[in-house]
């Protein structure tokens, strides 16, 4: 892409790629792709940032990440002294225009909104809310940090940022929600800092829950908000023997033990995740795809696991050789799109491959056959995906739902059952068994002003009318990801409305994550006909010696 075949380049892009989902295509086809150029005023080369989507504003919001470590021959490269201050940028889908978001309220973020990188994130479009969880800043995150040691000195960020763009607020509101000091039985083990995991919004209960999977945590107790040298080393993968849960309606945090049929996946990072409900909502099946099991020895995986809720059962549904990480994952009906990322070769010791993939950016996994087919089925995009047969064997019912196992073997916190099943009546008010890092975040809302448009951004042409409405979806949808400065917008033309360790130099640290999105016409109790995913941003390796890519002819 953008270079002649057979040559080696460190490549970056400054455009939006648009993938049309209105017709059938294969992973070899080029015709579904088109591009929209970005203005030079808009930050390029942001790695490991977060992209959010709001159906209410029909805008995509970018927060976080750091600027590329590539050389000045790369269009995404920026000299240290030129790195700008942290900011939230927004892209107007209809006008095809980027602008800096300045007209918003913020609470609990202190005097500065940092640019978190390696943070997990997801959308809850039915609520017009988006989330980004912890992460850190480093040398190329912000001009304030250019004196940090490159790729090894981090400042870990506390809390979960929540962007509210719902009609209930006069203007976008950014709130930082504090996290527990510790959670679960081991009170001596800190909850964070965390990085490189995934999170999904699951539409259970009043407003749904956010489920956190995988990623890394610091080995030694590490304070938030203080620079730490050598922070890229000595981090551990979080085991998948439990997941953490945030209940949006109550603000309570829970830790729930998971169970294996017969096994539980090993801890891994740089994963991606997406939730696929059963047609009758009797189960919510979280797909966790690939990831890094060990950065130091380059152990990666291409396994696909499903964590089925509310039983919290892990089930392995697919595996193949070699490995993959740093990718994003998007459900489009019966199609599963895997976009970007890095591939590894086990015969070469697990190191990154150094040539372009043999297919276009989107690889395609069929949720009916549970196999990679490389074929996008536009008709199947209008059908809801079945429950995998392996999961049916574990929870009962059929591929259409009807699960008869509707609770785990054991509740780690008995109160969680009332969150997972709103039909139950809690006997008494909940008394959380944990303390928050910052019990009372109550900064005065501020952030007056107006959005600032960069020069030459967008044309407002008819192309904007074709981009569609909901990020990562089928119903007028978009998928956004980033490779240095490239965004892939996946669109459908119909129904526009509403809808690192030093040894890690070859391994990027990227959470990846996708959430199930409801059409606004549907309630939590009724399964929508289509599935849509939130935008996600794809990183490249963090070292200055970024991998050379040999482009296929």
N, C-alpha and C positions, 0 to 999 in steps of 0.2 A: 504494500500500500504506500504509494508515494515515492517509490524508488525502483530502480531497474533491477531485474532479476539477476541473481547470482552474486550481487555485491553485498558487502557487509556495512551496516550502518547502526548507529544509535539513533533511533527515530522517535520523533514526537510530532504532535499535530495540534493545530489551533482551529479546529472546525468541529461542527456537529454532524455526525453521521445519522441518517434517518433510515430506519428499516421498516418497510411497508409490510404489514401483516394481513393485508386484505386478500391475498392470494397465496396459492401453494408455491413453495420454493424449496430448494435443497441447500445443504451447507456449502455447495460448490457454486451456487448462482450469485452473480453480481448485480442483477437487475433490481433486486429489492432495495438496494442502497442508494441514497443520495446524500448531499451534504449542504450544510449551512455554515458560512464562515462566521467566526467570532471577531468582534472588535478588538484591536490591540489594547484598549483600555481595560478589558476584562482579564483578570488573572489567568495566566496559562501555566501549565505544568504542575498543577496542584495534585499531589499524590496522597492517597489514603484519606481523602476528605469524605464528607457526607452530602448527599443530595436528598432533599425532601420535596414532596409534592402536596399541594393543597387544591382540592376540587373547588373550594369556595372562591379562591382568588384566581384559579387557573394559572398558577405560577409554580415554578420550580425554584427551590431555595438551596443555595450552596453555602456550607459552613465547614471549616476545618481543612485539615491536610497541610502539607508543606510543599515548597516549591522544588522542582526537579533538581537533582544533582548533576544532570548531564552537562556537556560542554556548551560553550556559546555558539556552536554550530547548530544546536537544537533549537527549534522555534519556541520550545517551552522553557528555555533556560533564562535565569535572571541572576545578575550579580548580587552578592550578599548585600551590598549597600543600597541596592535598588528594591529589596524586598519590602513590600508595603505593610502597613499595619493590618491587623486582623479585621475582617469585615464579613458581613453576610451579603451575598449577591443573590439577585433574583432574576429569573428568566420568564418573561411574559410569553406564554405559548401562542396567543393570538397575534401579538405584535411582533413576535420573534425578536425581542429586544431584551438585552441585559441591562441591569441598573444596580447600583449599590443601595441596599436597604438601610435607610436611616430613620424612617418614620415608624418606630415600633416602641413598645414598652418592654422593659426587662426587670426581672426580679430575682434576687439571690445570686447574681453573677458578679458581685463586687463592682469595682470601678472599670473593669475591662472584660470584654467578651473574647476569650482566647479562641485560638483556632485548633481544636482538638484533632489529632491524627491517630490512626490505628484504633479508632473508636467504633464500636458497634452502633448501628442505627436502623431505624425502621419508620414506616408511616402507619397511621391509623386513619385513612382517608374518610371513613364514615364519621369520624369525630373531627375531621380537619385538624388533626394534631400529628406531630412528628417528634421523634425521640432520637437523641444521640447520647451514648453512654461512655463516660470516662475517657480513656485515651491519654495522650500526652502531647506536649509541644517539644520541639527540638530546634537546632540551629536555623533551619530554613523555614520555620513556621511563621516567623514574624520578625520585624526589624529589631524588636526588643531582645531577641535571643541569638543574634548573630555572633556573639562572643562565646557561645556554647561550643564544646568539642563536637566536631562533625560526627553524626550518626551514633554517638555513644552517650551524650549527656542529655538527659530528659528532665522535664518537669511534669510530673503526673497530675492529672486534673481530677478533682473530686466531683461526683454528682452525675445526674442525668438531666441534660437540657431538654426541655419540652417547648416546642414552638406551637402556639395556638393561633390558627388563622380562621377560626370558626366565626359565624355571624354573631355569636354572643359577645365578641370583643370588638371594640371600635377600630382597632388596628392590631397588626400582629403582635403577639406577646410572647417573649422568651423567658422561661422560668427555669431555674436550676433547682432540682429536687435532690436533697441529700440522700446518701446511701447509708446502710447500716455499718457500724464499726465492725461487727462480726455477725454471722448469720448461721443458724443451725446449731448442732450439738457442741461443736468445738469452739468455745468462746475465746480461746487463746489464738485462734487463727484469723487474721484480718480478712475482711471481705475483699479488699482491694489494696493497692491500685490494680486495674485490669486493662487489658489491651487485646486486640486481634481476635475477638470473639464474634459471635453473631447474635442477633436478637430478632424476634418476630412478634407481631401483634396477633393474638388469637381472640376472635370475637366471642368470648364466653362471658356470660353475665351482663351486667348493666352497660359497661363501657369496654369490656374486654380486659385482657391481661397482656403484659409483655413478658415473654419468656426469653431468658438469657442462656446461651449454649456456648460451651467451649471457650477458647481463647487462652490467655496467659495471665498469671498473677506473679508479682514479685516474690522471690523466695524469702528474703529478709523483710522484716517490717520496714516499710518505706513511707515516709510522710508525704502527704499531698502538698503541692504548691511550692516545693523546695527543689532547686536543681540537684540532680544526682549524677555524678560522673560514673561511667561504666554501667549505665542503666540498661544497656542493650544486652548485657550478659547476666546469666544467673536467674532467668525467669522460667517458671514452670508452667507446663500445660495444665489447665484445669481438667480434672477427671470428669467423665460423663456419667459418673455414678449418682449425680444429682443435677438438678437445674434450679436456677433462681427465678423467682416470679415477682412481678410488680403488678398489683391490682390497681388499675387506673381509677376506678370509682372510689375506693377508700384510701388510697395512698399507702397501703400496707405492703410489706415485703415478706416473702415466704421462701423457704428452701425445701424442695421435695426430692426425696430419694427416687431413683429410677430403677427399673428392673429389666432383665435381659431374657429374650427367648431365642436361643439359650444364652447369648452373650451380650455384653455391653461394649460399645466401641471405646477404644483407647482415647485418651485425651488428645486433642488436636487444635491447631490454630489456623488462621487464614482460610477458614471454612466459609461456606455460604449456606443459608437456610431459608426455607420457605414453607408456609403452612398450606395444606390442601384439605379442606373439610370434606367429610362424607356428605352425600347428597341430602341426608336427613339431619345433619349436624350431630349424629350420635357419636362421632369421633372427629378429632382434629389431628391430622397427621403431618408432623413437622419433618420435612426432608432435610437431612444434613449431608452435604456433598463434599467429599475429598478433604483436603487440608494437609497440614504439616504435623507429623507426629513427633519429630525431633529435628530441630534446626541444626544442631551441631553435626549430626551424621546424615543429614539430608534424607531423612525417612519421610516420604510423603505417601498419600493414599489416593485412590480413585473410588473408594467404597461409597455407596449410597445407603445411608441408614434412615429409618423412619422412627421418630419418637411419637408414639400414639398417645394422645390425651383423650379422656382423663385417666387412663390406666397407667400412664407413664412407662409404657413398655417400649424398649428398643427392639427393632427388627431389622436385620440386614436384608435389603431387597435387590442389590446389584453390586457386582464388583468386576474389575478388570485390571490388567497389569499396568505398570508404571504409576505415575502420580500427577496430581494437579493441585494448584493452590492459587489464591488471589483472584479467583473468578467471581462472577455473579450469576445468579440463578433466578429465572423468572417463569412463572406458570402462565400459560396462555391456553386455557381450556385443557385439552388432553395433551398439549405440547409443553415440553419443558425446555426452555432455552438456556444454555450455558454459554456465557459470553466472556471472552477474554481470559485473563489469568496466565499463569506459567505452567508448562508441562515439564515433568521430570522423567528421566530414563533410568530405570533400575539397573539395566545392564551396564550403564555408565556410572554406577555408584550413586545413583539417585540425584545427580546434578541436573541443572536446567538444560533442556534441549537448546541448541544454538541456531536453529533454523525455524523459519516460519511454519506454522501449522499448514497442513495440506488442505484446509478448508477456510472459508470466510469466518468473520468474527464469531458468528453464532453457530454453535453446535446444538443438535436437537436430540432430546431424549423423549421417547414415546411413553406416556404414563399408562397407556393401556397394555402394551406388550412388556413394559418395564425394561426397555432396551434402547440403546442408541441406534437411531435409524437415519439420522441426517436429513430427514424429510419433515418440513413444516406442513401440517394439514390444516388449511384454513377452515374447512367444515368442522373439524374436530375442535377448533378454537371456540366454537359455540356450544360445546358440550362440557359438562363438568366431569372432571377426572374421577375414575373409580378408586375405591380403596384397594390397595395392593393385596393380592391373594395371600401373601405371606402375613400381612397384618390381619386379614380376616381370620386366618388360622389361629392367631393369638388372642383376638378380642371377640370373635364370633360374628354372626350376621352374614352379610353378603357384600359384594363389591359395591352395592348401592347404599350400604349402611346397615342399620338394624343391629348394631353392636350390643351384645347382652352383657359384656363386661364394661362397667361404667365407673369403676373406681380402682385405685391401685391396690396392690396387696397390703399396703400399709400407708397411712397418711403420716407424713413427718410432722405436720402441724394439723391437728384435727380441724382447726378453723378453715383451712384451705378448702375443705369439702363444701363449705357454704358459698365460697367464691366460685367454685367449679360447677356447682349445681344450685342456681338461684331459687329453685323450687323448695329447697330446704330452708327452714327457719332457724336462725342461730339462737341458742338458748340465752345468751347474754352478750353484752358488748365485748369486743375483742381487746385484750391487753397485750400489745406487742412485746415479745420477749427479747427485744434488742434495743440498742440505742443508736441514734443517727450520729454521723460524724459531726454535722452542724445541726443541732436540734431546731433552731429557729432562724431560717433564712428569710429575712423580711426587708430587703432593700426597697427603698422608695422607687416606684416605677418612674422611668425617665426615658430619654431617647427621642425627644421631639425633633422634628425636621421633616424633610421630604426626600424621596428617592432621587438619586442623582444618576442621570443617564450618561453613559460613556459616548464619546463621539463615534459616529458611524455605526452604531449598533442596530442591526436589524433594518429591514426595508419595509416591513408591514405589507409585503406583497401577498398574493393569493396563496403562496406556499404556506403561510401561517395558518390559513384556514384548513389545510390538509393535515396539519400535525396532530390534531386531536386533543383529547381532554384528560385522560387519566394516565399517569406515569406507569409504564411497565405493564399495561393491560391490553385487553382485547377490545373493550368498549371505548372507542376513541382514545386508545391508550398510547403511552410512551414508555420506553425503557431508556434511562440515561446511565451510562457508565463512562469512566474516564481512563484513558491510557496516556499518561503525561498530560496532554491537553486535548485529547480527543473524546468527544461525547457521542455515544450511539443513542439516538432517539428512535425507539421502536414505536411505530405508530400503526394505527388502523384508520382507514378513511371513513368508515361508517360510524354513526352515532357519536358525533363530536361532543355532544353535551355531557355534562357531569361525569362525567365519568373521565530481637535481631542481634541478635548477638553479633560480635565481630566476625564470627564464622558464618554469619548469616548474610554476608555481602551478596550472595547470589539469591537470597530468599527475601521477598518482600513480606511485609507484615500488614495484612489487610483483612478486616473483618468480613466483608461481604454479608449480605443479609437481605432478605426480602420478606414482605408481609402480605397476607391475604387481604384483599380490599373488597369491601362491599360496595355495590351500586347503591346510591342513596335511596332508591326506591324500595330497598329491601331492609327488613329489620334483622336483628341478630338471630331471631328465632326461625327465620326462613332462609334457606340456602339460595343465594343468588345464582343466576344462570351462568355467569362468567366469572373468571378470575383474573385479577390484575396485580401487578407487582410495583413496588416503589422503585425509584431510581437508585442506582448504586454507583459507586465510583471505583474504578479499577486502578491499582497502583502498578508501579514498576519497581525493580530492585532499588534499595535505598543507598547503595554505595556509589561513590563517584565513578567507580570503574564499571558502570552499568553494563549489563550483558550485551555483547554484540550480537545482532540478529542478522543471519544470512537469509535474505529474502528469496522465497521460491520464485521460480520463473513464471 
